[in-house]
Structures are given as C-alpha cells and as structure tokens.
Amino acid sequence: MDSITSKRLQRLRIISQFFFTWLFFFLLLKSGGAAIEHLPQTGFFFYIDPLFLWVNVLSGPFLQVFLLALIPLIMTLVFGRFFCGWVCPFGALNQFFTWLGSRRQRRKIPVSRPSLRLKYLLLIILLVASLFASQLLGWLDPLALLTRSSSAALVPGANFLAQHALQSGAQNQGWVGKIVKPLYDFSRRSLLTVRQRTFLQAAAIGLIFFGLLLLNLYRRRFFCNSLCPLGAVYGFMAKYSLLRLSLNENCTKCGACSNHCTYYGSPFQDYLKSECVLCLNCLNDCPFAAIDVRFQLPRSVKMPALDMGRRQILAAAGCGLAAAALPQIGVNKRTRAHDFIRPPGAVVEKEFLKKCVRCGACLQACPTNAIQPAVFQAGLEGIWTPVLIPVNGYCEYECVRCTRVCPTQALMPLTLEEKKQFKIGTAVINRSTCYTYADGYNCAVCEEHCPVPEKAIRFREVELYNFRGKLKKVKQIYVVPDLCIGCGICENVCPRTDAPAIVVGAEEEQRENFL
C-alpha cells in the first residue's frame, strides 16, 4: 500500500478514536446535566459491549437492546480487532499514552506471549465467576472502568482544578480577566458543578486509572494487550477474521514495520491477528510500501498463536470458582441484616450483585452526590457497587436519574411516581444526641426538609428537663415508619456537627419484600 493511502487510513483511525472518545464523555457529562426527560442514550457504549450482553443473559430478564453487541462481534469476524483500535475510548487513551512514550522505546522489544496470554486467562476467571453470581467483569471491563474512573475521580478532579483556575483568572482586573471570565461563565453553565463532588475511594480509583495509563510508558497499550477481558473476546474472534496484513514483493525484511506495533509484532515477524488492533502504524512506518491490507479466508496452516495449555485453562477456571465461592462463605451471608442502603429501584441484593457491573454511571447521574462506590459495606464482592450515603447527599425526591442510566437494570427503571413511593430504608432517631431529646431544644430542621407530602417526620409536645435542669415544653420529633421512604435528607441536613442525630438504615427496604 502506498504511503499516501496509509497516512489517510491512519488519520481516519485517529479521527475515529477522537470522535468516540468525545462521544463517551459527552454522554457521561450529559447524564448528570441534562433535564431528566431529555437524557441521551447514555448506555450506548454498554449496549455494544459483549461482556454486558453476557451479564444480561445470566442475570435476566433479557434486554433486547444488548443484541446491539452482536454488531461489533460480527464486524470483528470481517475486520479483526477494529473495536479496540478505532472505537474503544479507553483504548484511545491507552494509544495516546503509548504515543507519549514512543520515543523512550527505540530498541526492539520482542513479543511477550505470556503477557499477551494473561488477558485470556483473566477472561476465563471472570466468566466462570459470573456463572456463580459473582459479577466481577465490571472490575476490568474497559468501558465500565473508564465510566467509574471518570465519574468518581476524573470529572470531580477536573471540576476542582477548573473551578479554582478559572475563578482566579475571572477575578483578574486586567486583560486576563476579560479573556477568562467568558470561559468561566460558560463552564459554570455547561460543565462545572457549583458544589464540588466528593467520593469514597476517589483517590484509589483515580490512582488505579492513571497507573494503568502510565503502564503504557513501560509497554505499549499494556492494559489492552495484557489485562483487558473485552480485548480477549475480540482477540479470540479476530483470529478467524477475513482482514489480514500481508507482505508483497517490495519487502526487504528491514523490520521497520515493528517500530510502533502496539504488541511488538509486525506483518514481517510474529504477526498475530488476534493481537492486531488495526492501528496501521506499520503501514506508515514501512519505507517501501511493502504491506497490503487484504480480505481472505483464514489460512488452514498453523499460524503463530497464543495457544493456552489445558493446565492453564483449568487453573484459570479454578481461580474463577474460588473467586465465586470465597465471598459467599462469609458470616454476613447467613443473615439479611446490613448497614447500607442501595439507590432507589435496586433489586433484591442477590440479584443486584449479579446485575451490577460497577460501571459507576449512577454516580455521575446523581445530582446530590448521594450515591457512592462501596468500599466493604456490601462485602468483598460488593466493592464499587453503588450505595447511598445520606451524610454526603440525599436522594432527591423529584429525581429518577440513576434508574434511567443503569445499563443492566440493577436499578429498575422507575417513573417519578413509582420512585416517590419506593422505600429504600427508614429513618431512625438517636435520642441520646437529638436536640429535642438530649438537650431540650426545639429543632425542626429535619421536619421542614422532609419531602413526603404527609410528612414522615412529625412533632409531639412533651415536658422534660433540659440540659440546665429546667422543666420545659419541647416539640420532640418522631418518625412515621410507614410514610418514610428513606431518602436521607433528614440525615443530610441535621444541624448536629459531631454526627447526625437521625440516620437512615435499611430497615423495611422495599426491595427485600420482593423475595
């Protein structure tokens, strides 16, 4: 292929990567900013993910929208791993960091077959674990990983930096302020949040994300080549694809085509269709136009492959069984008692853990920053699943965003009226710290903010001795459990500075009544 055509194809690949990365972040930001009735199809990337299709098949009921994932699978049989090199937004970020470190990698590094094989073993582990209701695919799925990292770390971090940098520039009285102020006003309207979002494990999630990107400085597209389970799916399919790179009579065996190959192979040596992401760097690097792109049936002769022995496959399956079994034999599995609450629309806990892929879409969609990634509240298998932390934010009474953006319906889609009736927990008063009980003060903050029309928090007048020992009439608050939906606004606005005197627990949560 001549140099002009190869450069055009490479530019087209870069444009495609830029477009899909922009589309990903556009949909993500829109999910937290657009009006509820105008929320875009924020789940587009999840619907074309074969791993999410697998999750949906196992957890049920089957959602037909996930049949869209068959489209890139079928296209892979024709074009090879085009999704990884042309569509995947996380792949684009890995490609960019690989480009940043390209000058450091001047010497020829051989293909590391054990490293390339690792992602296939990880895929087996995760698929076997998912068969036994341990949904761990979302930990490494690139789309779930990027969504979670963006929601919990990248977007809040960018908001903090932009807020401070642009605000300081906008307050400048000179020419800098005249330039920055319009940009700051636009950002306030369209991008920045007035209240800085904070998340549990934001630092850990962010460090993992940037650590994976920085590994590209060590080996090109490290995550894509060694860890990505979605890349393993496409790699297995690409092995039988029609498109292949082949050498023509112009080849002088100079090896220039391996200079920027993402897996350190080349059409000249160690050509692995399963690992080629169609970056087409080799076409651009070849000085003699010796590489052609052709469509032909897979060859029957044995090609260099990443064949895994039966022992490795059995070991990976065993690890998957262990990953599924060990979290299930903890003491907490013998009781339904727990001290965390799920967002509205959450299904029964056992089904929730089967459906939730830890994508974090609900984190970005929640307008009050109430939904947080779990640490160990829900056990080891519940890490990064969404929990509602009222002290950080409350469940907005007029909002159903999280139920609209959940791609797997771990949070069932609810209408606004259904959501207003959905009970996620019950508020409980701590009488040892509540002002109306412990100190003899009249305090009505929680009652004033209770959004339930009939008021789930009410008053009753009693006589008691206040903290000064004087008998006084006080309007003590109390909770009507049948009316409380557990939104958590009472806990969020409680004026006590040491710890809220009213807290929301999982008592009488509606989802457990579905058993």
C-alpha positions as CSV (number, residue, x, y, z in Angstrom):
1,M,0.0,0.0,0.0
2,D,1.4,3.4,-0.9
3,S,2.3,5.9,1.7
4,I,-0.4,8.4,0.9
5,T,-3.2,5.8,1.4
6,S,-1.6,4.5,4.6
7,K,-1.4,8.0,6.0
8,R,-5.0,8.7,5.2
9,L,-6.1,5.5,6.9
10,Q,-4.0,6.3,10.0
11,R,-5.6,9.8,10.1
12,L,-9.0,8.3,9.7
13,R,-8.3,6.0,12.7
14,I,-7.2,8.9,14.8
15,I,-10.4,10.8,13.9
16,S,-12.5,7.8,14.7
17,Q,-10.8,7.4,18.1
18,F,-11.2,11.1,18.9
19,F,-14.9,11.1,17.9
20,F,-15.8,8.1,20.0
21,T,-13.8,9.4,23.0
22,W,-15.6,12.7,22.7
23,L,-19.0,10.9,22.4
24,F,-18.3,8.9,25.5
25,F,-17.5,11.9,27.7
26,F,-20.3,13.9,26.1
27,L,-22.9,11.3,27.1
28,L,-21.3,10.9,30.5
29,L,-21.5,14.6,31.3
30,K,-25.0,14.9,29.8
31,S,-26.2,12.2,32.2
32,G,-25.5,14.5,35.1
33,G,-26.6,17.7,33.5
34,A,-29.5,17.3,31.0
35,A,-33.1,17.5,32.1
36,I,-34.5,14.1,33.1
37,E,-36.9,14.0,30.2
38,H,-34.1,14.8,27.7
39,L,-31.4,12.3,29.0
40,P,-29.5,11.0,26.0
41,Q,-28.7,7.3,25.3
42,T,-26.0,7.3,28.0
43,G,-25.9,3.5,27.8
44,F,-24.8,3.3,24.2
45,F,-21.3,2.1,24.8
46,F,-22.6,-0.5,27.3
47,Y,-25.1,-1.9,24.8
48,I,-22.4,-2.6,22.3
49,D,-20.2,-4.4,24.9
50,P,-20.4,-8.2,24.5
51,L,-19.4,-8.7,28.2
52,F,-22.5,-6.7,29.2
53,L,-24.5,-9.0,26.9
54,W,-23.1,-12.0,28.8
55,V,-24.1,-10.4,32.1
56,N,-27.6,-9.7,30.8
57,V,-28.0,-13.3,29.6
58,L,-27.0,-14.7,33.0
59,S,-28.9,-12.2,35.2
60,G,-32.1,-11.8,33.2
61,P,-34.7,-10.8,32.3
62,F,-33.1,-10.4,28.8
63,L,-33.0,-6.9,27.5
64,Q,-33.1,-6.9,23.7
65,V,-31.1,-3.7,23.4
66,F,-28.0,-5.7,24.3
67,L,-28.3,-7.5,21.0
68,L,-26.5,-4.5,19.6
69,A,-23.4,-6.1,21.0
70,L,-23.6,-8.7,18.2
71,I,-22.9,-6.0,15.6
72,P,-19.2,-5.4,16.7
73,L,-18.8,-9.1,17.1
74,I,-19.9,-9.8,13.6
75,M,-17.8,-6.9,12.3
76,T,-14.8,-8.4,14.1
77,L,-15.1,-11.6,12.0
78,V,-14.6,-9.3,9.0
79,F,-12.2,-6.6,10.1
80,G,-10.5,-8.1,13.1
81,R,-10.0,-6.1,16.4
82,F,-11.2,-2.9,14.9
83,F,-13.2,-2.0,18.0
84,C,-10.1,-1.9,20.2
85,G,-8.2,0.3,17.8
86,W,-10.9,2.5,16.3
87,V,-13.9,2.7,18.7
88,C,-13.0,1.9,22.4
89,P,-12.5,5.3,24.2
90,F,-10.2,3.7,26.9
91,G,-8.2,2.1,24.1
92,A,-7.8,5.6,22.6
93,L,-6.4,6.9,25.9
94,N,-4.0,4.0,26.1
95,Q,-3.0,4.7,22.5
96,F,-2.3,8.3,23.3
97,F,-0.1,7.4,26.3
98,T,1.7,4.8,24.2
99,W,2.4,7.6,21.7
100,L,3.8,9.8,24.5
101,G,6.2,7.0,25.5
102,S,7.1,6.0,21.9
103,R,10.4,7.9,21.9
104,R,11.6,6.1,25.0
105,Q,11.0,2.7,23.3
106,R,13.6,2.9,20.5
107,R,15.1,-0.5,20.9
108,K,13.3,-3.6,19.5
109,I,11.4,-5.4,22.2
110,P,10.3,-9.0,21.4
111,V,6.7,-10.1,21.6
112,S,5.8,-11.2,25.2
113,R,3.5,-14.2,24.7
114,P,2.9,-14.8,28.4
115,S,1.9,-11.2,28.8
116,L,-0.5,-11.3,25.8
117,R,-1.9,-14.6,27.1
118,L,-2.8,-13.1,30.5
119,K,-5.9,-11.4,29.4
120,Y,-7.4,-14.6,28.1
121,L,-6.8,-16.3,31.4
122,L,-8.4,-13.3,33.2
123,L,-11.4,-13.6,30.9
124,I,-11.8,-17.2,31.8
125,I,-11.6,-16.4,35.5
126,L,-14.2,-13.6,35.3
127,L,-16.6,-15.6,33.1
128,V,-16.5,-18.7,35.4
129,A,-17.1,-16.4,38.4
130,S,-20.0,-14.8,36.8
131,L,-21.7,-18.2,36.3
132,F,-22.0,-18.4,40.1
133,A,-23.5,-15.0,40.7
134,S,-20.2,-13.2,41.4
135,Q,-20.2,-10.4,38.9
136,L,-16.6,-9.2,38.7
137,L,-16.5,-8.4,35.0
138,G,-17.0,-4.8,35.7
139,W,-13.7,-4.5,37.6
140,L,-11.7,-4.8,34.3
141,D,-14.2,-4.2,31.5
142,P,-12.7,-1.1,29.8
143,L,-16.0,0.7,29.4
144,A,-17.1,0.1,33.0
145,L,-13.6,1.0,34.2
146,L,-13.5,4.3,32.3
147,T,-17.0,5.3,33.4
148,R,-16.3,4.5,37.0
149,S,-12.9,6.3,37.0
150,S,-14.4,9.3,35.2
151,S,-17.4,9.6,37.5
152,A,-15.5,9.2,40.8
153,A,-12.2,10.8,40.0
154,L,-11.6,12.4,36.6
155,V,-14.7,14.6,36.3
156,P,-14.7,15.8,40.0
157,G,-10.9,16.3,39.9
158,A,-11.2,18.3,36.6
159,N,-14.1,20.3,38.1
160,F,-11.9,21.2,41.2
161,L,-8.9,22.3,39.1
162,A,-11.0,24.3,36.6
163,Q,-13.1,25.9,39.3
164,H,-10.1,27.3,41.1
165,A,-8.0,28.1,38.0
166,L,-10.8,29.8,36.0
167,Q,-12.3,31.5,39.1
168,S,-8.9,33.1,39.9
169,G,-8.5,34.2,36.3
170,A,-12.0,35.6,36.1
171,Q,-11.4,37.8,39.1
172,N,-8.3,39.3,37.5
173,Q,-8.9,43.0,36.7
174,G,-6.7,43.1,33.7
175,W,-6.8,41.6,30.2
176,V,-6.5,38.1,31.6
177,G,-9.9,38.5,33.4
178,K,-11.5,39.8,30.2
179,I,-10.4,36.6,28.4
180,V,-11.1,34.1,31.2
181,K,-14.4,35.4,32.5
182,P,-16.5,34.4,29.4
183,L,-14.9,31.0,29.5
184,Y,-15.6,30.7,33.3
185,D,-19.2,31.8,32.8
186,F,-19.7,29.2,30.0
187,S,-18.1,26.5,32.1
188,R,-20.4,27.3,35.1
189,R,-23.4,27.0,32.8
190,S,-22.3,23.8,31.0
191,L,-19.6,21.9,32.7
192,L,-18.7,22.9,36.3
193,T,-20.8,21.9,39.3
194,V,-21.5,24.6,41.9
195,R,-21.0,22.1,44.7
196,Q,-17.7,20.1,44.5
197,R,-18.5,16.4,44.3
198,T,-16.6,14.0,46.6
199,F,-16.5,10.2,46.5
200,L,-15.4,7.3,48.6
201,Q,-12.2,5.8,47.2
202,A,-11.8,8.7,44.7
203,A,-8.0,8.6,45.3
204,A,-7.8,4.9,44.9
205,I,-9.9,4.7,41.8
206,G,-8.0,7.6,40.3
207,L,-4.6,6.1,41.1
208,I,-5.6,2.8,39.5
209,F,-6.8,4.5,36.4
210,F,-3.7,6.7,36.0
211,G,-1.5,3.7,36.9
212,L,-3.0,1.7,34.0
213,L,-2.3,4.6,31.7
214,L,1.3,5.1,32.9
215,L,2.0,1.4,32.3
216,N,1.8,2.3,28.6
217,L,5.1,4.1,29.0
218,Y,6.5,0.7,30.1
219,R,4.9,-1.4,27.4
220,R,2.7,-0.2,24.5
221,R,-1.0,-0.5,25.2
222,F,-0.3,-2.5,28.3
223,F,-3.9,-2.8,29.5
224,C,-5.2,-3.7,26.0
225,N,-2.6,-6.3,25.5
226,S,-2.4,-7.9,28.9
227,L,-5.4,-7.2,31.1
228,C,-8.5,-6.3,29.1
229,P,-11.2,-9.0,29.1
230,L,-13.1,-7.3,26.3
231,G,-9.9,-7.3,24.2
232,A,-9.6,-11.0,24.9
233,V,-13.1,-11.5,23.5
234,Y,-12.4,-9.6,20.3
235,G,-8.9,-11.2,20.1
236,F,-10.5,-14.7,20.0
237,M,-12.9,-13.6,17.3
238,A,-10.2,-11.7,15.3
239,K,-8.2,-14.9,15.0
240,Y,-10.8,-16.0,12.4
241,S,-11.3,-12.7,10.7
242,L,-11.1,-12.1,7.0
243,L,-8.9,-9.0,7.0
244,R,-5.2,-9.5,7.3
245,L,-2.0,-7.6,6.7
246,S,0.3,-9.3,4.2
247,L,3.7,-8.6,2.7
248,N,4.3,-8.0,-1.0
249,E,7.4,-8.3,-3.2
250,N,8.7,-4.9,-2.0
251,C,9.6,-6.2,1.4
252,T,13.3,-6.1,2.2
253,K,12.9,-7.6,5.7
254,C,14.2,-4.4,7.3
255,G,11.9,-4.7,10.3
256,A,10.8,-1.1,10.2
257,C,7.1,-2.2,10.5
258,S,7.7,-3.3,14.1
259,N,8.9,0.1,15.3
260,H,5.5,1.2,16.6
261,C,3.4,-2.0,16.6
262,T,1.2,-2.0,19.6
263,Y,2.0,-5.6,20.6
264,Y,5.6,-5.5,19.4
265,G,5.0,-7.8,16.4
266,S,4.8,-7.0,12.8
267,P,3.5,-8.3,9.5
268,F,7.1,-9.4,8.8
269,Q,7.6,-11.3,12.0
270,D,5.3,-12.6,14.8
271,Y,2.1,-11.5,13.1
272,L,-0.8,-12.3,15.4
273,K,-4.2,-11.4,14.0
274,S,-5.7,-11.8,17.5
275,E,-3.5,-9.0,18.9
276,C,-3.5,-6.6,15.9
277,V,-5.8,-3.7,16.8
278,L,-5.5,-2.2,13.3
279,C,-3.6,0.9,14.4
280,L,-1.9,0.7,10.9
281,N,1.3,2.2,12.3
282,C,3.2,-0.5,10.4
283,L,1.8,0.8,7.0
284,N,3.0,4.2,7.8
285,D,6.4,3.1,9.0
286,C,7.2,0.8,6.1
287,P,9.6,2.8,3.7
288,F,8.9,0.6,0.7
289,A,5.1,0.3,0.7
290,A,5.5,-3.5,1.3
291,I,2.4,-4.1,3.4
292,D,-1.0,-4.7,1.9
293,V,-4.4,-4.9,3.5
294,R,-6.3,-7.8,2.2
295,F,-9.5,-9.8,2.7
296,Q,-9.1,-13.5,2.5
297,L,-10.3,-16.6,4.3
298,P,-8.3,-17.6,7.4
299,R,-5.5,-19.9,6.4
300,S,-5.7,-23.5,7.4
301,V,-2.0,-23.7,8.1
302,K,-0.9,-23.3,11.6
303,M,-0.1,-19.6,12.4
304,P,1.8,-18.3,15.3
305,A,-0.8,-18.3,18.1
306,L,-1.3,-17.8,21.8
307,D,-2.3,-21.3,22.5
308,M,-3.1,-21.9,26.1
309,G,-2.4,-25.4,27.6
310,R,-5.2,-27.3,29.3
311,R,-3.5,-26.8,32.6
312,Q,-3.6,-23.1,32.3
313,I,-7.2,-23.1,31.3
314,L,-8.1,-25.4,34.2
315,A,-6.1,-23.3,36.6
316,A,-7.9,-20.2,35.4
317,A,-11.3,-21.9,35.8
318,G,-10.3,-23.0,39.3
319,C,-9.4,-19.4,40.2
320,G,-12.8,-18.3,38.8
321,L,-14.6,-20.9,41.1
322,A,-12.6,-19.7,44.1
323,A,-13.4,-16.0,43.3
324,A,-17.1,-17.0,43.2
325,A,-17.1,-19.2,46.3
326,L,-14.9,-17.4,48.8
327,P,-17.0,-14.2,49.1
328,Q,-20.2,-16.3,49.6
329,I,-19.0,-18.2,52.7
330,G,-18.6,-15.1,54.9
331,V,-20.6,-14.9,58.1
332,N,-22.6,-12.0,56.8
333,K,-24.1,-14.3,54.1
334,R,-26.1,-16.1,56.8
335,T,-28.2,-13.0,57.6
336,R,-30.2,-10.4,55.7
337,A,-29.1,-7.7,58.1
338,H,-26.8,-5.0,56.7
339,D,-26.0,-1.4,57.4
340,F,-26.0,0.1,53.9
341,I,-28.8,1.2,51.6
342,R,-29.0,1.0,47.9
343,P,-30.3,3.7,45.5
344,P,-34.0,3.6,44.6
345,G,-35.1,0.9,42.2
346,A,-32.4,-1.5,43.4
347,V,-33.5,-5.2,43.0
348,V,-33.0,-7.8,45.7
349,E,-29.4,-7.9,46.9
350,K,-28.6,-11.3,45.5
351,E,-29.9,-10.3,42.1
352,F,-28.3,-6.9,42.4
353,L,-24.8,-8.3,42.7
354,K,-25.5,-10.5,39.6
355,K,-26.6,-7.5,37.6
356,C,-24.4,-4.6,38.8
357,V,-21.2,-4.2,36.7
358,R,-19.7,-1.4,38.9
359,C,-19.8,1.0,35.9
360,G,-20.5,4.0,38.1
361,A,-22.9,5.6,35.7
362,C,-25.3,6.3,38.6
363,L,-22.5,8.1,40.5
364,Q,-22.3,10.7,37.7
365,A,-26.1,10.9,37.2
366,C,-26.9,11.6,40.9
367,P,-27.4,15.4,41.3
368,T,-26.8,15.5,45.0
369,N,-23.7,13.3,45.2
370,A,-25.5,10.8,47.4
371,I,-24.6,7.7,45.5
372,Q,-21.1,6.4,46.3
373,P,-18.9,3.4,45.3
374,A,-19.0,0.9,48.2
375,V,-15.8,0.0,50.0
376,F,-16.5,-3.1,52.1
377,Q,-20.1,-2.2,53.2
378,A,-21.5,-4.9,50.9
379,G,-18.6,-7.3,51.4
380,L,-15.8,-8.2,49.1
381,E,-18.0,-9.0,46.1
382,G,-19.8,-5.6,46.6
383,I,-16.7,-3.4,46.1
384,W,-17.5,-0.4,43.9
385,T,-21.2,-1.2,43.7
386,P,-23.4,1.9,44.4
387,V,-24.6,2.7,48.0
388,L,-26.4,5.7,49.2
389,I,-24.5,7.8,51.8
390,P,-27.0,10.3,53.2
391,V,-24.5,12.3,55.2
392,N,-22.8,13.1,51.9
393,G,-26.0,13.8,49.9
394,Y,-29.7,12.8,49.8
395,C,-31.9,11.1,47.3
396,E,-33.7,14.0,45.6
397,Y,-37.5,13.4,45.8
398,E,-38.1,14.6,42.2
399,C,-35.3,12.7,40.5
400,V,-35.1,9.3,38.8
401,R,-31.7,9.8,37.0
402,C,-30.0,6.8,38.5
403,T,-32.8,4.5,37.4
404,R,-32.6,5.8,33.9
405,V,-28.9,5.4,33.3
406,C,-28.3,2.0,34.8
407,P,-27.5,-0.2,31.8
408,T,-28.2,-3.6,33.3
409,Q,-31.3,-2.6,35.3
410,A,-29.7,-3.5,38.6
411,L,-31.6,-0.3,39.4
412,M,-35.0,-0.8,37.8
413,P,-36.3,2.0,35.6
414,L,-39.0,3.9,37.7
415,T,-41.4,6.6,36.8
416,L,-41.3,9.6,39.0
417,E,-44.5,8.5,40.9
418,E,-43.1,5.0,41.4
419,K,-39.9,6.4,42.7
420,K,-41.6,8.6,45.2
421,Q,-43.2,5.5,46.7
422,F,-40.1,3.3,46.5
423,K,-38.9,2.7,50.1
424,I,-35.1,2.3,50.3
425,G,-34.9,2.5,54.1
426,T,-36.2,4.1,57.2
427,A,-35.0,7.0,59.3
428,V,-34.3,6.3,63.0
429,I,-33.7,9.0,65.7
430,N,-30.8,8.8,68.0
431,R,-32.3,10.0,71.3
432,S,-29.0,10.4,73.0
433,T,-27.9,13.1,70.6
434,C,-31.1,14.7,69.1
435,Y,-31.6,18.2,70.4
436,T,-35.3,17.6,71.1
437,Y,-34.5,14.7,73.4
438,A,-31.0,15.1,74.8
439,D,-30.8,18.9,75.3
440,G,-34.4,20.0,75.4
441,Y,-34.2,22.3,72.4
442,N,-36.9,22.8,69.8
443,C,-35.4,21.8,66.4
444,A,-37.4,21.4,63.3
445,V,-34.8,21.2,60.5
446,C,-35.4,17.6,59.6
447,E,-39.2,18.0,59.7
448,E,-39.0,21.1,57.5
449,H,-37.0,19.3,54.8
450,C,-38.9,16.1,54.8
451,P,-40.2,15.9,51.1
452,V,-43.1,13.4,51.7
453,P,-46.4,15.4,51.4
454,E,-47.8,13.8,54.6
455,K,-44.6,14.4,56.4
456,A,-42.8,11.3,57.7
457,I,-41.2,13.3,60.5
458,R,-43.7,14.9,62.9
459,F,-43.8,16.6,66.4
460,R,-45.3,15.7,69.7
461,E,-45.3,18.1,72.6
462,V,-43.8,16.8,75.9
463,E,-42.4,18.2,79.1
464,L,-38.9,17.4,80.1
465,Y,-35.9,18.8,81.9
466,N,-33.5,20.5,79.6
467,F,-29.7,20.5,79.9
468,R,-29.9,23.3,82.5
469,G,-32.3,21.2,84.7
470,K,-35.4,23.3,84.0
471,L,-38.7,21.8,83.2
472,K,-39.7,22.9,79.7
473,K,-42.2,22.0,77.0
474,V,-40.5,20.7,73.9
475,K,-41.8,19.6,70.5
476,Q,-40.0,16.3,70.1
477,I,-39.7,14.8,66.6
478,Y,-40.6,11.3,65.7
479,V,-40.7,9.2,62.6
480,V,-43.7,7.6,61.0
481,P,-42.1,4.4,59.5
482,D,-45.0,3.7,57.1
483,L,-44.5,7.1,55.4
484,C,-40.7,7.3,55.5
485,I,-39.1,6.3,52.2
486,G,-35.5,6.6,53.4
487,C,-34.4,9.5,51.1
488,G,-31.9,10.6,53.7
489,I,-32.4,14.4,53.5
490,C,-33.1,14.4,57.3
491,E,-29.7,12.9,58.0
492,N,-28.1,15.2,55.5
493,V,-29.4,18.5,57.0
494,C,-29.3,17.6,60.7
495,P,-27.6,20.5,62.4
496,R,-25.5,18.5,64.8
497,T,-21.9,18.9,63.8
498,D,-20.4,15.8,65.5
499,A,-22.8,13.2,64.0
500,P,-26.3,13.3,62.6
501,A,-29.0,12.6,65.3
502,I,-31.2,11.0,62.7
503,V,-29.9,8.3,60.4
504,V,-31.3,6.2,57.6
505,G,-30.9,2.4,57.8
506,A,-32.0,-0.4,55.6
507,E,-35.0,-1.4,57.8
508,E,-38.1,-2.2,55.9
509,E,-36.4,-1.6,52.5
510,Q,-39.0,-2.3,49.8
511,R,-36.7,-4.4,47.5
512,E,-36.4,-7.2,50.1
513,N,-40.2,-7.6,50.1
514,F,-39.9,-9.0,46.5
515,L,-38.4,-12.2,47.9
